Amino acid sequence: MEITATELKSRFGKYLDISRVEPVIVDKTGRKTAVLISYEEYKRLTELEDAYWAQKAIGAEQEGYIGTDKSLAFLKENNA
């Protein structure tokens, strides 16, 4: 669902309710500027993002990345 910022301002409660079942895209001056989503959807998306970055970190470690602390320690030891 797409609405204008003015419409959102006028009927905020209504669009909060709608956002519980579908995203509400807010258009301001002809540009899509925001999306109102439910808290449950927000949590789901952040959990997906966390899982994605966790997999990237595991892959980096398997390829030999040793981490920031060990990298800095190595640089200090070999730069003295």
Backbone bond lengths (Angstrom), bond angles and torsions (degrees), N, CA, C in turn:
res aa  C-N    CA-C-N  psi(-1)  N-CA   C-N-CA  omega(-1)  CA-C   N-CA-C  phi
1 M - - - 1.444 - - 1.520 108.44 -
2 E 1.314 115.82 136.36 1.469 121.90 176.94 1.519 110.00 -117.22
3 I 1.327 114.95 136.82 1.464 120.61 177.42 1.523 109.17 -140.27
4 T 1.311 116.00 166.85 1.469 119.81 175.58 1.531 109.09 -87.74
5 A 1.313 114.79 161.71 1.463 120.16 177.42 1.527 110.17 -62.30
6 T 1.302 116.69 -36.49 1.469 120.56 178.64 1.516 110.55 -63.59
7 E 1.336 116.50 -42.91 1.463 120.75 178.22 1.527 110.30 -63.14
8 L 1.326 117.53 -42.05 1.465 120.95 177.95 1.521 110.55 -60.41
9 K 1.309 115.65 -44.87 1.465 120.18 -179.22 1.527 110.83 -61.90
10 S 1.323 116.60 -39.69 1.463 121.00 -177.42 1.518 113.74 -72.06
11 R 1.337 116.04 -31.52 1.474 119.91 -173.86 1.531 111.24 -134.35
12 F 1.315 115.38 48.88 1.461 121.26 -174.31 1.533 112.27 -55.90
13 G 1.307 117.79 -47.00 1.471 121.45 -179.13 1.512 112.31 -57.66
14 K 1.311 116.53 -42.32 1.468 121.64 179.37 1.527 110.01 -60.17
15 Y 1.338 116.41 -46.02 1.457 119.26 -176.86 1.529 112.66 -75.26
16 L 1.313 117.14 -25.10 1.470 119.19 170.79 1.522 109.72 -62.12
17 D 1.321 116.13 -45.02 1.469 120.37 178.16 1.521 110.99 -61.78
18 I 1.312 117.15 -44.92 1.464 120.90 -179.38 1.526 110.74 -63.30
19 S 1.333 116.74 -37.54 1.467 120.14 -177.66 1.523 112.37 -64.98
20 R 1.314 117.54 -14.27 1.468 120.22 177.25 1.519 111.50 -72.09
21 V 1.346 117.08 -20.86 1.468 120.02 -179.36 1.523 113.78 -117.73
22 E 1.331 117.50 -18.29 1.465 120.66 176.56 1.521 110.05 -156.32
23 P 1.317 116.88 151.40 1.467 119.63 178.30 1.527 111.06 -65.14
24 V 1.319 115.54 144.84 1.467 121.92 176.43 1.539 106.23 -114.86
25 I 1.326 115.46 112.98 1.462 121.56 -179.56 1.521 108.33 -88.87
26 V 1.331 115.78 128.74 1.467 120.74 -176.50 1.533 108.90 -105.18
27 D 1.324 114.20 125.41 1.457 122.46 -179.88 1.527 108.44 -105.61
28 K 1.333 115.70 127.11 1.460 119.38 178.11 1.526 107.88 -126.24
29 T 1.274 115.46 122.32 1.461 123.31 -179.30 1.528 112.13 50.78
30 G 1.327 115.49 46.30 1.459 119.82 176.17 1.512 116.14 80.27
31 R 1.327 117.64 5.36 1.467 121.50 179.12 1.509 110.84 -124.03
32 K 1.312 116.42 138.04 1.461 119.90 173.09 1.530 106.99 -71.40
33 T 1.340 116.90 119.90 1.464 119.50 -173.56 1.525 114.60 -118.45
34 A 1.322 117.89 -20.34 1.469 119.23 -177.06 1.519 109.89 -157.65
35 V 1.327 114.41 162.34 1.457 120.74 175.38 1.517 107.38 -133.16
36 L 1.307 115.99 128.86 1.458 122.08 176.80 1.524 107.28 -97.67
37 I 1.357 116.22 119.35 1.463 120.78 179.75 1.521 109.32 -127.25
38 S 1.316 115.85 163.05 1.460 119.95 178.57 1.525 110.27 -70.11
39 Y 1.313 115.27 159.23 1.459 120.01 177.04 1.528 110.47 -62.88
40 E 1.329 116.76 -38.18 1.463 120.81 179.30 1.525 110.58 -61.39
41 E 1.334 116.96 -42.27 1.470 120.33 178.29 1.526 110.55 -66.68
42 Y 1.315 117.04 -39.70 1.464 121.23 176.83 1.531 110.11 -59.32
43 K 1.330 116.64 -46.40 1.468 120.84 179.05 1.519 110.54 -61.23
44 R 1.322 117.05 -44.21 1.462 121.20 -179.73 1.534 110.55 -60.06
45 L 1.311 116.30 -43.94 1.464 120.28 -179.13 1.522 112.08 -67.42
46 T 1.335 117.46 -40.23 1.466 118.88 179.25 1.530 111.14 -69.62
47 E 1.330 117.32 -33.63 1.464 120.10 176.22 1.531 110.48 -66.60
48 L 1.327 117.17 -39.36 1.459 120.83 175.96 1.531 111.00 -62.32
49 E 1.323 115.61 -43.15 1.460 119.77 179.17 1.524 110.92 -64.17
50 D 1.331 117.12 -43.23 1.466 120.89 178.32 1.526 110.76 -60.44
51 A 1.335 116.89 -43.18 1.465 120.99 179.61 1.532 110.41 -64.29
52 Y 1.310 116.77 -40.16 1.464 121.02 178.24 1.529 110.53 -59.77
53 W 1.332 117.17 -50.30 1.458 120.29 -177.79 1.526 111.80 -68.74
54 A 1.324 117.48 -30.97 1.466 120.18 175.78 1.527 109.82 -63.95
55 Q 1.332 117.18 -42.29 1.463 121.02 177.75 1.525 111.14 -64.56
56 K 1.331 116.94 -39.18 1.465 120.57 177.49 1.535 110.19 -62.72
57 A 1.334 117.28 -40.48 1.465 121.23 179.54 1.525 110.62 -65.70
58 I 1.316 116.96 -42.23 1.469 120.71 178.20 1.524 110.05 -61.49
59 G 1.320 115.88 -44.04 1.465 120.19 178.20 1.518 111.98 -61.71
60 A 1.328 117.14 -41.02 1.464 121.31 179.52 1.524 110.32 -63.66
61 E 1.328 117.45 -42.43 1.464 120.80 178.88 1.526 110.52 -64.22
62 Q 1.319 116.95 -39.65 1.467 120.47 179.69 1.526 111.28 -66.86
63 E 1.329 116.45 -26.63 1.466 120.52 178.43 1.520 112.06 -87.11
64 G 1.335 117.17 -1.44 1.445 119.77 174.46 1.518 116.57 113.01
65 Y 1.311 118.74 1.05 1.463 120.14 177.87 1.515 108.75 -67.40
66 I 1.326 116.80 128.13 1.465 120.07 -174.80 1.528 113.35 -101.25
67 G 1.318 118.30 -3.86 1.454 120.83 177.45 1.514 112.50 100.16
68 T 1.311 115.52 162.36 1.464 122.14 -176.30 1.515 112.24 -64.72
69 D 1.331 117.85 -48.58 1.468 120.92 -176.05 1.531 111.68 -61.51
70 K 1.323 116.66 -47.19 1.462 120.00 -179.77 1.527 111.12 -67.14
71 S 1.330 116.66 -36.20 1.471 120.18 177.69 1.524 110.72 -63.02
72 L 1.336 116.96 -45.99 1.469 120.70 179.12 1.525 111.38 -63.85
73 A 1.321 116.58 -41.97 1.464 120.23 178.42 1.523 110.65 -61.17
74 F 1.330 116.79 -43.81 1.462 121.51 178.00 1.520 111.02 -60.35
75 L 1.316 116.90 -44.74 1.468 120.90 179.39 1.526 111.43 -62.76
76 K 1.322 117.33 -42.20 1.467 120.93 179.24 1.527 111.41 -63.95
77 E 1.329 115.99 -43.05 1.469 121.23 -179.61 1.528 111.59 -63.67
78 N 1.306 116.83 -37.76 1.457 121.39 -173.59 1.520 114.13 -97.42
79 N 1.310 116.49 4.05 1.454 121.22 -178.41 1.524 110.50 -115.81
80 A 1.323 116.26 4.80 1.468 119.81 -174.89 1.489 113.99 -77.46
